[in-house]
């Protein structure tokens, strides 16, 4: 019987729960996250998206099949043509101009996670790269679902961060998450135990770096 994505989260259960249920996430869901913390996160997430696009470009280079190449191309187009524009618009609603975004320095947590993803993809294969990206690609969808399951999560006008939750609970993102899970499950099914152990190390490292990204937002760290 082969491995699945759930085996990765089970192998890194403590880190995965610490990421999904981080104080930044809890406070966001309860509507009590400090405005400055959310703005700092939004700014750095813009820079993250740029490197996320670069990771998809690397995925295209690493693609062994036409189907994988098409997937990488569609992902790159979605980030560059749609997601970055949406993010710039959302930042504008929070008083952050496009000029400010263009001049941002990268926080250390942003540098650490994005460069880790790109380095992992450069050193490894397409599966290594997808596993390094999974805490973001899959994690944000799981976070939205977890928040909706919490009795103290505020929805609607009572929560200034409701639009953020809505983005990741939305069908478009949830469908992308399900597609990524299917892709990962299909490839994990064929790996050896030794290969799975190596992928688990990548997944654990990436998850811990995502935890640091939340903490950066909470602390306003540079």
Helices and strands as residue ranges (DSSP letters): H 5-11, H 13-20, H 23-30, H 35-62, H 66-77, I 78-83, H 84-93, H 98-102, H 108-123, H 126-137, H 139-148, G 156-158, H 162-169, H 171-188, H 193-219
